[in-house]
Amino acid sequence: MAALALPFLVPAVITGVLWILPGDPASIICPPSICSGTEELAARWGLDKGPVSFYFTWLGNAATLEFGNSWRVAQGYPVYDLLAESLPTTAVLCVLAMLPMMAGATAAALGWIPRRLDALWQALGLVPAVILALVCAAIVQINYGALSHDGWPGMLRVLFGALVLGVADGALAGAIVGTRSTLEEELKQRYVQIAVLRGESVLSNTLPNVLPSLIGQFRARVLHVMSGAVIVEVVLGIPGLGELLWEGTLQQDFGVVLTAAFAFALLSAALLLIQALCEIGVATHVRRAPRGVVGAS
């Protein structure tokens, strides 16, 4: 239910904020003191019929991937094209950022990372993402210039951004320590000890029972990366969805803000839905009796 409601709730909140701001939305976008045609502008963008009409009209257009044109960020340019240009960059950034966390969580689950190294991961996680991103941005700009966004410098910005998201703010430490703690707590259960005495694999017995918790942790880490991507993209100058959302907010381009926030809401909703389906699948598997066990008549 949360996954289904989120894509509708986020645009509704932003639409409400647009009408709560002092002055009508058309005057905010085009102040009468510095530009003319405010009424025509309001009629063209559907701002003259109130927030409810604007919301449902925008939502109906969004269902057909019609997001209108940018108001200020790239005036007259289709917002869909801006979204199509920025979304792949953010997707690559987030996937690369998840790799060290997934590797750390897997290694912790298999017992390959000793506990004595936890202090090291936690010390790395104490560095704020914005500070580490500033250091990485300085390295790129000193070596390649402030306007180096293409070719290898552009790729280096993405790699640095992924490193920041994957390590800073306790991301890697949380993946390692959180996964190990979840499994160690389950290992204390009596059924695991009996399974070990019978010669069964520990991981095969514990994994089905801890998977819902691990899946929830994974979704939280993905959301952490997605939210941090806004700061990292702005600081490092990565032309992704986060930077698009930031530029739209600064320039009060609510058409861009609505679309970028809607995209983030859809991604969050997809993660919620995947988590729910995985948990249902795991619960169904756990409920099935092992082979050879027959219920009492």
N, C-alpha and C positions, 0 to 999 in steps of 0.2 A: 504493500500500500504506500509506503514511503517512497519507493522507487517510482511509482506511477504518479504520485502527487508532486514530487520535486520539480520536474520540468514546467509545471503549471504555476507553482508557488513562487519561484524565483522571478520570472517576468512580472508577476502581480506585485511583488514587493517593490521592484524597481520602478514600475509604473506609478505606484503609490508615492514613492519618494519624489518622482518627477513632478507630481502635482502638489506635494507638500511644500516644496521649495518656494520662497517668496516670489510672487509674480507668476504669470501664466507661462506654460512651457515655451510657447512661440516667442515670447519676449525674452526669455532666457537665452534661447538659441540666436535670436536676431533682435537685439535691443533696438527699440524705435529711435533712440538717440543717435545711433551710428549706422543704421541701415533702414531701408524702406521695404514695404511689401510684407510686413509681419502677418497681416490677416491672410494674404494669399499663401504665405508659407504655412500657416496653421492649417488651412484647408487642404493643401497638397499633402501634408504629412499626417492628416487625420487628427490634429491636435485641438480642433475646434469643437469637438462633440463630447468632450469629457473623458475621464480616465477609463470608465468601463467600456465605452465604445472603442477607444484606442486600444485597450488591452485585447479585446476579442478580435478586433480587426487584425492586429499584429499577430496574434496567435494563429488565426486562420491563414494568414499569408506565410507564417513560419512553417506550417504543415506542408506547404508546397515548396519550401526552401526559397521563398521570396522574402528577403529581409529589407528590401528598399535600398536606397542609396545613403552613403555617408553624409552626415550633416556638416561635419567640420574636419575630421581627421584626414579624409581624402574626399573633399567636397564633390558630390556628384558621382563618385565611384561606387559601384555595387558592393554592398556590405558582404554579400555571399562570396565575392571574389577575394575580399580581404580575409575572410574566414578560411577560404580554401588555400590561400597563400601562407597563413600563419599556423594552421592546425598541424600540418605534417612536421613542422619544426618542433613544436611543443611535444608531439607524440614521440619523436626521436629522442628529445631531451629527457622525457620521463622514463622511457624504456631503458636508456643508458644509465640513468640514475638508479633504477631498480636493480640493475645487475649486481653491484657489490652487496646490496642488502639481501638479495636472493641467495647469492653465494655464501654470505655469512650465516644466514639462517639455515641453509642446507648443511654447511660444515658443522654448525653447532648441534643440529639434530643428530648427525652421525658421530658426534664426539670427537671431531678432528681438531677443534679449537680448545686449547686448555683454558681452564678458568683463570689462571694467573694473568692472562692477557686482557681480562675484562677491564682492568684499570686503564690500559692503553686505549681501547675503543671509547671508553667513557671520557677520557681526556680529550680525544679528538672531537667528540661530540659536544664539548663545552664551547667550541668556537662557534659564534653566531654565523648563520648563513650569509647575512649581509656583509659582515666583516671579511669573510673568506672570499665572497664574490667580488668585493672591492679590490682585494689583493690580486685576484686573478685578472680582473679588468685592467689593473695597472700594468701587469706583466704584458698583456696583449697590446695595450696602447703604447707602451714604451718601445716594444720591439717592432710593431707593425703600424702604428699610428691610430689616431682616434676614429678614423673613418674606414678602418679595415674590417669589412663585414662580408666579403666574398672570398672564395677560394679557401686556402689553408687557414688564414686568420679567422674566417667565419666558422670553419669546423672546429678550430681550437677554442673558440668561445663556447661552442656547444659542449665540447668535451670538458672544459673547465666547469661549465654550469652543471653538467651531470655529476662531476666529482663533488661539487659543493652540495648539491641536493642529496647525494648518496651518503655523505659523511657527516656534514654539519648538523647542528641542533639535535644530536643524539640519534640520528637516523640509523647508522650502522650499528651503534652500540645497542639500540633498542631491538634491532633484528636479531642480533646474536644472543644477548642476554634474555630477551623475551621468549625466544624459541626454546632455549635451554631450560629456563625456569618452568615453562609449561610442561615440557617433557619430564623433567625431574620430579615435578609434583605428581604426575601421573604414575611414575615409576614406584611411588610409595604405596600404590594401591595393592591390595592383597591378590587380586586376580593376576597381576603381572608377575608377582613372586611365584605363584603356583605355575604359571606358564613357563617360567624359567626352569623350575624343577622338572617339568615335563619335557624339557629340551626344545621348547618352541622359541621362535624369534621374538625378542622384546619389541622391536619396532613394529612388527606386523600386528601385535596385540594392542599396543598403545596408540598407534597412528589413527585408527578409525575413531577413537574416543576423543583425541585432542584436535582432530582436523577442524571441527567448527571453530574452535578458539584460534587456531593458526590462520584460518581463512579470514576471520574477523581482524586479526592483527595485520594480515597482508593488505586488506582493503584500507585499513587506517593508514598504513605506510604509503599506499598509492595516493590517497587523498592528501597526505602530508607533502608528498612530492609535487602534486598538482598545485596546491596552494603556495608552496615555496617557489614554484616556477615563475610566479608573477614578479617576485622581488628579484630573482636571479636574472630573468630576461631583461628587466629594466636596467639593472646595474651593469650587466655584461653587454647590453645592446643586442640581444638575440631577438630577431623579428618573429616572435611567436605569439600565441594566443594571449599570454599574460601581458606582454608589452602592448598588444592591441587593446586589451581591456584597460590598461593604465592610461594609454593615450586618449581613449574615448572618455574616461572619467575626468582627466585633466582639462580636456577641451569641451566638456559637457556635450559630447556627441552621444546622445542617449540611444540613437539607433545602433551604433556600434556597441555600446555598453550592454544593451538588451541582448544582442546577438551573441556576444562573447560570453556573457553570464549564462545565457541559455545553453550554449555549448558545454560550459563547465557543469551545468545542472544535468544535462543529458549524460555526460560521462560519469558523474556521481551516481545517477540513477541506474546506469548500466552496471556499475560496480555493486550497488546494493542488490540488484536483481541476480547477478551472478553469485553473490554470496548466499542469497536465500536458496537458490537452486542447488548449489553445492551442499549446503547444510541439509536440505531435504534428501538429497542423494545419499549423504553419509548416514543420516538417521535411518533411512530405509535399509541400508546395508547392515548397520549395527543391529537393527531389530530382527533381521533374519537369523534363524537358528543355525548353528554350525552343522555341517554335514554329519549325519549319523545320530543326531539328537532328535528324538521323537517326543512330541508333547504328550502329557498324561491324558489318558482317555477319560 
